[in-house]
Amino acid sequence: MTTTHIDGVTVSTQASVYFDGKCVSHGITYPDGTKKSVGVVLPATLTFNTGAPEIMECVAGGCEYKLAGSDAWLKSAPGESFSIPGNSSFDIRVTEPYHYICHFG
């Protein structure tokens, strides 16, 4: 199921902009203190590093991703997600805007 709305959260109005504007996200905080980000990755091939574990949920568009230590590119489409361990990295290939929610673990 694809998340289309997130109610009852606080949104950071200052965007985080990465890779010369190829990734733009806004932080959101739930009433219980849980933090996530909502954003878009524009067409590019990028490498992201993680501190905490993350789950990338695709809400529109799609991507291919490759986790650190793997040679396999996997696809993620709307309604799908993938997990990245903490203190790791992943490569992402995007050919159309990839809209996501990043769930921090």
N, C-alpha and C positions, 0 to 999 in steps of 0.2 A: 504494500500500500504506500502511496506517495503522500508525504506530508505537504499540505497546501496552505495551512494557517497555523500559527503558534500564538495562542492567546495568553494573556496574563504575564508577559515578560517585560523586562526593561531592555531597551535597545540603545546601544552606543551609537550616537549620531556621527561620530568621527570614524570614517572607514579606515581599515588597514589595507594598504595598497602594496602589492608585492610584484616583483618581476616587471618593473616599468609599466604597471597598469594591467598586466595580463591576468592578475588575480586581485579581486577586490572583495573584502568581506566586512561584515558588521558583527560585533559581539553582542550576544544576548545573554541575559541572566534571568533564571527562573526564580520564583519567590523563595525556594529552598536553597538558593545559592549556586545551583548547577549552572555551569557556563557552557555555551555552545557558540558557534559562529555560523552565519548564513552568508553565502557569497556566490560569486561566479568566476569561472576560469575561462578566459577567451582562448581561441585557437592558438596552441603552442605545445611544446614539449618541455616540461619543467620538472625539477627535483625539489621535493619538500622534505624537510627534516622534522621529526617529532620529538617532543619532550615527553609528554604523557601519552599513553595509548590513545588512538583516535579511531572513530568510525566515520567514514565518509558516506553520507546518504545522498543519492542522486535524486533530485526533484524535477529536473528537466534537462534535456540534452543528453549527453552521454560522454563517456571517456573510456580510454584504455589505461590500465595501470600495471606497474611492475613493482613488487615489493623488493626491498633490499635483499641481496643474496639470491634472487631468483632471476632466471632468464625469460620467464614466461610473461607475456602481456595478456592480461585478462580484461574483459569488458564489464562495464557497469552502466546500466540503463535506468530510466526513471523507475522508482520503487525498489531499486536494488541498493545494496551498500557493501562496503568492504572495510576490513579492519587492518590497522597498522599498529605494530607494537610500539611501546614507548622507547625513546632513545634510539630511533631507527630512521629510515627514510623510505620514500617511494617516488617513482617516476610516474608522471601522468602525461598522456597524449590526448589532446583535445582538438577535434576538427570542427566542432560547432560549440557555441557557448554551453558550458557545463555548469548547471546551477546545483548547489549543494548545501547541505547542513553538515557541519563538522561537530560530532559529539565527542567531547573530551572525556577520557576515562581516568 
